[in-house]
């Protein structure tokens, strides 16, 4: 995985240098102008294995003109906890109410500098009312969802690991 490093101070824009910080036990980017350490900044997002009320179907979506299925996902807003982001994103994108949220796993996704937090989200209905962010959606049996999710994707990795933990 490529290492992403900050090169300039997010406060003043000056070039950062590496400086050893004993409490961290390693070198940390340091701004001589602000006289302060600058810790890495990254995005935080949630992705969801959205289950129907009987928990025997998974909804997968297509987005951004791509012809493959992925999990529902979205960014966590500043000040928002991850569980509320799960509920908000499912409501915004799918028009569904989440009645149960359970953490699955996390993984740093370098291409978008994002910590992805994956959850199981059980909704109270199968009647989707998707917004403009969704090109298409479909409810799949768990077995068929595993066959139809975008191959070699983070969504596939999360779905497979979630499925393995269920069986």
N, C-alpha and C positions, 0 to 999 in steps of 0.2 A: 504494500500500500504506500503511495507517495506521501511523504511528510509535508504538511502544509505549515509554513512558518510566516509569522507576521514580520514585515520588513520596515514598516513605518508606524509611528505612534498614531493611535486613533484619536488622540486629543489635539496634538499640535502639528502632526504631519512630519516631524523630524525622523531621520533614519534611526532605527533601533540598533543597539549592539547587544551581544550576549554578555551577561554578567552573572556570576555564580551567586545563588541565593541559598544559604545554608539550610534554611527550614524546608526547602524543596529538594535539596541534595543534588541540584543540577543547575546548569546555566538557563537563565530566563531572559527573554527580550527586555531590555532596559532603555528608557528614554533619558538621555542626559539633560535635555532641555526641561522636562517636567520633573526630573529627579525621581522617577518612579518606575517600578516594574510593570510590564504589560503582558498579561496572561492571554493565551490564545482565545480567540472569539470564534464561535461556530453557531450554526443554526440548530434548532431542535424541532423535530417533526414527529408526528404520530402516524402509524399505519395500522389498519384494523382488519382483522379477520371478522367480518360482519356476518353474524349468524341469525337465521330466522328464529321465531319464538320457540319452536320445537328443537332447535339446535341441530338440525339434520341437513341444512342447506347453507351455503356460503354465497354471498353476492360478490361478483367480480365486475369490474368496470373497464371501459376503454376510454382513453383520454388523449387529447392533443393530436388527433388525427392518426394515431397509431392503431394498428389492427391486431392488437394482442391484449389479453386481459391482465389486469393488475388488481391490487388491493386498494380500497379507499384509503386516502392519506391526505395529510395537510400539515402546515406549520403550526407550532405552538406560539400563541401571541405572548408578548411581553406581559408578565404578571399573571399569566394563566397557568394553572396546573395541567399536567398531561391528561388526567382523567376527564377534566372539563373540555379540553381540546378534542378528545375522542368524541364526546357527546355533541359538541358544536359542529365538528366537521361532518359527522354522519347526518346530522339534521340539515346542515347547509347543502351538502352535495346530494343526499339521497332523500331528504324529507322524512326521515325515519327517527323515531325516538329510541334512544338506547336505554335499556332497563337494567343491564348488568355489564360491568367493565372489569376485565381481569388482565393484568400485565402478563405478557408472553416472554419477550426478550428484547434486547437492544443491540444495535450495531452501528459503528461509525461508518458513514457512507462518504468516502473521500471526494467523488466527483462533484458533489454539491456542498462539501464541507458541513455535513449535517449529521447530528446524532439522531438516529431513527429509533423511536420507541414503539414497539409493536404490542398491540393489545387484542384480546378477544372482546368483541362487543356484541351482545345479544340485544336485538331490537324487538319491539312489541308488535310488529306488523310486517308483512311482505309487500305491501302496496307502496312501491317506490314512487316518489315524485321528484325526479332528479332536476338539478339546476343546469345552467349552461356549461359548467365545467365538465360534465359527463357527456361523452359522445354516445355511449351505449352501456347497458348493464344486463346481467343475466344471473338468475339464481341457479346454482349448480349443487348437485349432491357433493359431499366432501370429496369422494373419489373422483368425480368428474372435474371438480375445481382444481385438483392436483394435476389433472391431465391438460387443463386448458389455461393455466396461468402462464404468463410470459416466461419462457425458458431462460435459465441462467440469470435471473433477476433477483434483486433483494426481496421482492414480493414473493417469489417462488421459495426462496430460502426460509422466509418467515412462515409461510403456509406449510411447508414440509415439516419444519421443526415443531410448529404448533400441532399438526396432525399426529406426529410421532409421540408427543406428550399426552395425547388423548387416548392412544391405543397401547 
